[in-house]
């Protein structure tokens, strides 16, 4: 058995290392050699935080459309021009390179660069959507999407940025989680890589290292995203359901938790004064047993020990009196 298999077996015996804000843990078993279980590990790899969740496309898709209209109408603005040039240099053009940067990446930095290239390459060479035409072994092209453009990347970044501003509860924090949210939105513009094994196709979502690297690259657009969001925010109207929900939250605060729902905080135990140690007082062993009568040497040895203790006790009392 290899060292990795041994570590996996030993690690699976330990509980998940997750701890909530209230101090509660998770009873799930750890995944492979990770610190967390399958559920919390998936949250960490998808959103950058164990308590984070993926932002659904429905949360920013309408805002992305508004941002695309604004960007197309103001393509000559200095902020927009600078942001588009940055996206072309860091996201679009690296994906147009025909070959990866390394044949066999060895160091961690080379592996991250290789994984990032595979994802941006996928955005520039999207896989066409195929569908069977009724004949075995033959397919037809249903959709052939275009490569991702810089305007499309900036629009989806602004949509996510504005959605987070309108609904801060979508993210746990605005640091690593926001980087992952921007990267997930950009990487989700085209289909994920698909691998066919034994006739069954399965998607390959981007890795955590590639998401983090692309998210840190897109975070440099924060100033432009903030500027465009400030322009679009006054023109965004709430739906009737959102208006009713906001008014209900403002007028009716959350009810107090029931006794069963409250967090149990154990009271500190009262200090207990240490009790006085018991004093051993030997007793008089009585007359010495006769060997020829009892015939037991162990009984005589026990009497000798008790007699010695009794004599020492009497000597101590004599010293205290004197």
Buried (B, 14 or more C-beta within 10 A) or exposed (E): EEEEEEEBEEBEEEEBBBEEEEEEEBEBEBBEEBBBBBBBBBBBBBBBBBBBBBBEBEBBEBBBEBBBEBBEEEEEBEBBEEBBEBBBEBBBEBBEEEEEEEEEBEEEEEBBBBBBBBBBBBBBEBEEEEEEEEEEEEEEEEEEEEBBBBBBBBBBBBBBBBBBBBEEEBBBEEEBBBBBBBBBBBBBBBBBBEEEEEEEEEEEBBBBBBBBBBBEBBBEBBEBBBBBBEBBEEEEEEEEEEEEEEEEEEEEEEEEEEEEEEEEEEEEEEEEEEEEEEEEEBEEBEEEBEEEEEEEEEEBEEBEEBBEBBEEBEEEEEEEEE
